[in-house]
Amino acid sequence: MICPPPEEPGGTPAGEPDDGPDEARGDLSGDTDGDPDEAGEDGGDGGDGGDEPPVPRGPFTRENPLTFIVPEPLLLRIERVDRPGAAPGEQPIAFTRAGPREVLLAVNAYPTQLVDAFFASDAFGEPVIVVGAAWEEDGGVRGELSTLLPERTMRAIQESVSPEEDDDEDKVEPWAASASLTGTSYEEAVGSDDEEDDEDDDTGEEDEEDEEAEPHFPLVIGAVLRFPENRRFPQDFELEVDDLMRAILEGRAMDAGEKRIDNLLGGI
């Protein structure tokens, strides 16, 4: 699923929710979620008449989520922020889409050493790919946003964290998994089937392509949440997620705690 690119300046002002129910964007504890905008009319049943209807997908669960990608890399600005409830030794980080109209996309907490490495390595000095996964839970929508960092950036982060421990390979900090190269790269995860089909292709051409295609590894930057009572497309989960991501990318979002209060006040 490809999410729409963010609108250019001139749309709904940042920080001002539209006339529909707002959601929030947030951290891994589920403290934030996203807010809807007017979704595109791509979920109707119109079509080419003779075409067969698409095969339904789902249900989407945590084990089988709907995955999506923002089509254009985003330049993100990161900054340390204060956030109630952060665990000892962890530093919350805000991820903001840089540009003329800045948009707060997510907040997540990481071990302090890792945060220091983000800044020391300039990990977000260039645009990054943003992907995500979403699933239905208790009638609402939950999901995670991640950035895909190139292998060279992940190595720079690791070197910034512990440059003096290169010879001590057996010593692994418990928080190191937050930025690890030991897992499966994004390309390996989505392209394993294609690789099996292409085993008989020209090996010389494959080697050349492999050198040019640098592996990317996901780093979770936050979670998204939409409450059941705020869903706009309860019968079409893909359209719901598309609508949710439009709101997040365009900056029309509320903190989940604020949204809960807003929902309660709206029911009085």
ABEGO torsion letter per residue (X at the ends): XBBBBBBBBGBBBBGBBBABBBBBBBBAAGABBBBBBBBBAAABABEAGABBBBBBBOBBBAABBBBBBBABBBBBBBBBBBBBGBBBGBBBBBBBBBEABBBBABBBBBBAAAAAAAAAAGAAABBBBBBBBBBBBGGBBBBBBBBBBBAAAAAAAAAAABAAAAABAABBBAAAAABBAABBBAAAAAAAAAAAAAAABBAAAAAAAAAABBBBBBBBAEBBBBBAAABABAABAAAAAAAAAAAAAAGBBBBAAAAAAAAAAAAX
